[in-house]
Amino acid sequence: MSARVPKSHQDLVSDDKPILAVLATIMPDGSPQVTPVWFDLEGDLFRVNTARGRVKDENMTERPSVALTMVDPDDPYRYLAVRGQVVDQSEEGAREHINDLCFKYRGHRNYPVRPGETRVIYRIRPTRVFGKA
C-alpha cells in the first residue's frame, strides 16, 4: 500500500513548481549516500532518472530502501519527507523521461546524454510520507 502526499504539500511535487528532491540511498557498508535529483510522479509512484553505473543506480539496485525530501524554496522550514521502496527500474522510455524532466527543470528537452550512457527510470512506492508545515 502506498502512502500519499498530503493535499497541504501537493505543491511541492507539482510540475508547476519544479523543486529538487534530495534522494538518500544506502551504501554497501550501510552508510547513507545523498544526491539532489530531478523527479516526477506517475500516479502514486515517485520517479527518478539516472545513468547506469552511478552510485545511486547501484545502491537502488542492491538496496531498494530510499528516502526523498523536498524543501519549499519559499519557506525552508516547510518540507515533504518520503520513505519508500524501489519497486521497478526500466531503461525503456528512460531517455524520453530525462528529456521530460529537463523540460520541467530547465525549460527545454535536450538533456545532454553522454555517448554510451544508458539511462534508467526508478519507480519508488512511498511507504511513509510526512509533510512539515
C-alpha positions in Angstrom: 0.0 0.0 0.0 1.3 3.4 -0.9 1.3 6.4 1.4 0.0 9.6 -0.2 1.3 13.1 -0.4 -1.0 15.3 1.8 -3.1 17.9 0.0 -1.2 20.6 2.0 2.0 19.6 0.3 0.9 18.8 -3.2 2.6 22.0 -4.5 6.0 20.5 -3.6 5.5 17.6 -6.0 3.7 19.6 -8.8 5.1 20.0 -12.2 4.2 23.7 -11.8 6.8 24.2 -9.1 10.0 22.4 -10.1 11.6 21.6 -6.8 14.6 19.4 -6.5 14.4 16.3 -4.3 17.2 15.1 -2.1 17.5 11.3 -2.6 19.0 9.2 0.1 20.2 5.7 -0.7 22.2 3.1 1.2 25.8 2.3 0.5 27.2 -1.3 0.8 28.6 -0.5 4.3 25.2 0.8 5.4 26.1 4.5 5.4 23.8 7.0 3.7 24.5 8.5 0.2 22.6 11.7 -0.6 22.1 13.3 -4.0 19.9 16.1 -5.3 17.7 14.8 -8.1 15.0 15.7 -10.6 11.8 13.8 -10.0 8.2 13.5 -11.1 5.2 11.4 -10.2 3.5 8.6 -12.1 0.3 8.1 -10.2 1.4 7.4 -6.6 4.9 6.5 -7.6 7.9 8.9 -7.5 10.2 8.5 -10.5 13.9 9.5 -10.6 16.2 9.0 -13.6 19.9 8.3 -13.5 22.6 6.6 -15.6 23.7 3.0 -15.2 26.8 2.7 -13.1 26.3 5.7 -11.0 26.4 5.2 -7.2 22.7 5.9 -6.7 21.9 3.4 -9.5 24.0 0.7 -7.9 22.6 1.5 -4.4 18.9 1.4 -5.5 19.5 -1.8 -7.4 21.1 -3.6 -4.5 19.3 -1.9 -1.6 15.8 -0.6 -2.6 15.0 1.3 0.6 15.3 5.0 -0.2 14.1 8.4 1.1 13.3 11.7 -0.7 12.9 15.1 0.8 11.6 18.2 -1.0 12.1 21.6 0.7 9.8 24.6 -0.1 12.1 27.3 -1.6 9.8 29.9 -0.2 9.9 28.5 3.4 12.9 26.3 4.2 11.1 25.0 7.4 8.3 23.6 5.2 9.2 20.3 3.6 7.9 16.9 2.5 9.7 13.7 3.6 9.1 10.4 1.9 10.4 7.0 2.7 9.8 4.2 0.2 10.9 1.2 -1.8 12.1 1.0 -5.3 9.5 -1.2 -7.0 10.7 -1.0 -10.6 13.5 0.1 -12.7 13.4 0.3 -16.5 15.6 1.5 -19.3 12.6 1.6 -21.6 11.5 5.2 -22.1 14.3 6.5 -19.8 15.8 8.8 -22.5 12.4 10.4 -23.1 11.8 10.7 -19.4 15.1 12.5 -18.7 14.2 14.9 -21.6 10.8 15.5 -19.9 12.5 16.2 -16.6 14.9 18.5 -18.3 11.8 20.4 -19.7 10.3 20.6 -16.2 13.5 21.9 -14.6 15.3 23.7 -17.4 12.6 24.6 -19.9 14.0 22.5 -22.8 14.0 18.9 -23.8 17.7 18.5 -24.8 19.3 16.7 -21.8 23.0 16.2 -22.7 23.3 12.4 -22.5 26.9 11.3 -22.7 27.9 8.9 -25.5 27.4 5.3 -24.4 25.3 6.4 -21.4 22.3 4.2 -20.6 19.5 6.0 -18.7 17.2 4.2 -16.3 14.0 5.2 -14.6 13.5 4.1 -11.0 9.9 4.0 -9.6 9.6 4.5 -5.9 6.5 3.5 -3.9 6.2 5.7 -0.8 5.6 3.8 2.4 5.7 6.8 4.7 5.0 10.4 3.8 5.3 13.3 6.2 4.7 16.9 5.5 6.0 19.6 7.9 4.3 23.0 7.7 
